[in-house]
Amino acid sequence: MAPDDLNTPLGQDERHQDAGHGGAPSRRQMIPVFIAAGLGGLLALSLLVFAGWALFADNPFGGEPAAVASLGSTTANPGSGGKTAGRHHEGSRQGDGKDADKTPDKPGDKTAQSLPDDDRTITIIDGTSGERKKIVLNGPGTTPATPASAPGSRLTEAMQSDPLPRIAADGKRPSELYAQPVSKDADPHTPRIAIVFTGLGVGATSTTLAMSRLPGPVTFAFVPYSADVATLAASARKAGHELLLQVPMEPFDYPDNDTGPQTLLTASDTSQNIERLHWAMGRMQGYVGLCNLAGARFTASEPAMEPILKDTAARGLIYFDDGSSPRSVASQIAAAQNLSIAKADLVIDATATPTEIDRSLSRLEQIARKNGIAVGMAHALPASITHVATWASAAQKRGFVLVPITAAAVKAKSS
């Protein structure tokens, strides 16, 4: 071993060492220099090509993304002054349409010049030629959002999602139009009993059983979460039942007792609660009023309940307090809002056993004899439905008349 072997790097011979000390560089060391020079040349050439394309290429959108679709032909109605009579179901919009409206229409674009510039038209840009056209969204001959033949369409307010109840131009209220009449044979001096079944629409078995067993004067309250709640509600109304819409409200043990994603909360601001209320209102049609779904905490809060009942009154509905919470302030707020309200005197199936249900019905009869009218609430449980149906079949013989909930609702007067 040479004396300097320990200080000599492995893999290098004397020729490499001499080159590192002023000798000529090896061929292997010169290869990366040529590669770097080649890459630099390619990059410079790419920049020159891009600059030339940007200066001389004909691109009306300047590189912005654009969707291309077939617009079809527009046929002018001879009697419409050149306005487009049809509606296009295919087309493309570039951006949100704001920048497109700043560019004046082409002189030869007769379609754009003849159409009114309002909320019923949109501007469409051809992705190939840049030609601008305006298309009527809801012009003559198109189908309106709410068909005129829809039940109670004059009592619904067109919203972004589903129609909401409202007072008609002639003053007709949904609580009056959708109310079921009391039997003409009923003696006005006969004690009256109104029964409301809540929780309909959630279980198919219970809902079907209620529709098949319970008589028409029994009122049905539907939960808005059911996927086919609108169809079920329409069937129930056709069978002669008055309808209520249950609005999910915050219970004391929320969120352990979760009443769903659209629950009205005391911690939410008024606008959010109203938005959720309107979501529930749009789920079905033909109901006479609203009813709380749970809501012991929410119904006990006057700041939370007041905007809800104010909106209810403004739409011509009644409010039904199911009587499950003794802290509810609904009656006091209804007086200030001049809102018709009905409140359950007792919960028929607070203990859902046959014996206790029969006892509750007997107590309901006593209240009706004393006050002339009584209101009971029951849940859509098979046992409750069966016992109430049996009792109702003999109610008239026992000296009572069954009435819908609107017959028990009274307009609270402010003190």
Secondary structure, DSSP 4 states (H G I P E B T S, - for coil): --TTGGGSPTT--HHHHHHHTTSPPPHHHHHHHHHHHHHHHHHHHHHHHHHHHHHH---TTTT------------B-GGGTT-B-S--S-----TTSHHHHHSPPPTT-HHHHHS--STTEEEEE-TTT--EEEEESS-TTSPPSS-TTSTTGGGEE--SSS-EE---TT---HHHHTPPPPPTTS-TTS-EEEEEEEEETT-HHHHHHHHHHS-TTSEEEE-TT-TTHHHHHHHHHHTT--EEEEEEE--TTTTTS---TT-B-TTS-HHHHHHHHHHHHTT-----EEEEEE-TTTTT-HHHHHHHHHHHHHTT-EEEE-S--TT--HHHHHHHHT-EEEE-SEETTSS-SHHHHHHHHHHHHHHHHHHSEEEEEEES-HHHHHHHHHHHHTTTTTT-EE--GGGT-EE----
